[in-house]
Amino acid sequence: MRKTAVDGWRVPPNPSPPDTSPEDLKWISTRRLHQPIKTFEQRLMLTKGPLTLPRDYILCTKSPAFDAYAARATAAGWPVHRLDASHSPNVTAPDQLMALLDRIVQGTPA
């Protein structure tokens, strides 16, 4: 997905997912900020050797645009966890997200 800067360096936040409640929209509206365009354009260059930390991928199933990323994570050997939420589970499904993160950290199967 190509991002376009509004004033040469900032990108406005994406629209909130459709399952965001009116109360959550009001709460989050003051917290959503523009992001520097370079965060979308600059490649991450790791220089201290291969990554050795465990990795997990959380696929929010109400956001099918990310299915391809989950497939790449699976191909790379990462565990893929499915969460019945949109792309903002910290807003729309915080309890389920925390339970999943806790299971991942504890090494407990879903």
N, C-alpha and C positions, 0 to 999 in steps of 0.2 A: 504494500500500500504506500503510495507516494504522498508525502506530506508537503504542504506549501506554507511558507512563513508569511505571516500577515504584514510584517513591517521589516522584512529582511533577516530577522533572526529568531522570531518566536512563532510557535505553532499553538493555536487554541486547543483546548481539550476537546476530545470527541464528545458527541452527545451521550448523555447517560443512557444505559440500557433501558429498554421498554418496561422491564419488570421492576424498575426503581419506584418505590412508593412516593406519593406527593410529600410526605413528611421527610423522607430521606433526600428528595430533590432539594427541598428547602435547606436542609442541614448541609448538604454537600456543596451547594452552589457557591458559598463563600470560600470554600476550601480548594476548589478546582482552579488551577493556575495554568497559564501558558507555559510551554516547555521550549527550551532552546532547540532550534532546528538541527544543530550539530549533533544532538543526542540521537537523531535518526540517520544522520549522514556519515558520521565517523565510525570506522570499524574499530572494534576492541582488539588491541594488540597485547597478547599475553607474552611476557618476556622471561618469566621465572620457571619455565619448564611446564610439563603437562599438568593439567588439573588432576588432583587426586582425591578431592572430597566427593562424597556420595552425592548423587543428583536424583531428583524426582521431578516429574512434570505433573501439574494439576491442569486437567482439561475441564473447563467450565462448559458443560454440555449444551447450554442455551446460547452458546456463541460458536456456531459451526465453522466460522472463518478460521478457527484455530485447529481444526482437525488435522491439517497437513503438518503442523508443528508437533502435534502429539505423535503422528506417524514417524516423524524424524526422530523424536525422542525414543520411541519404541525401537526403531532400527539401531539407535546408538546404545541400546541396552538399559535405558533408564526406565524405572517403574513409572507407569502412567496411572494417575488416580483421576477418577471422574467425579465431578461435583455438579449436582443439579442446580446450577446457578448461571447467571450471565457473567460477562467479563469483569464485573465489579463485585465479586463475592464478599469483599470486606464491607460493602454497603448493603447488598441485597440478601446475603446469607452468612452473616458473621459467625453465628454459632456453629453452623455446619463446617465453615472454613476452619475455625479454631479446632474443632474435633478432628478434622482431617490432618491438620498440621501437627497436632499432638500425636496422632497415630503414626505419622511419618517419622517424627523425632524419636518416638519410643520404639519404632521398628515393629509395630503391631499391624498385622494385615487388616484390610478393610472389612 
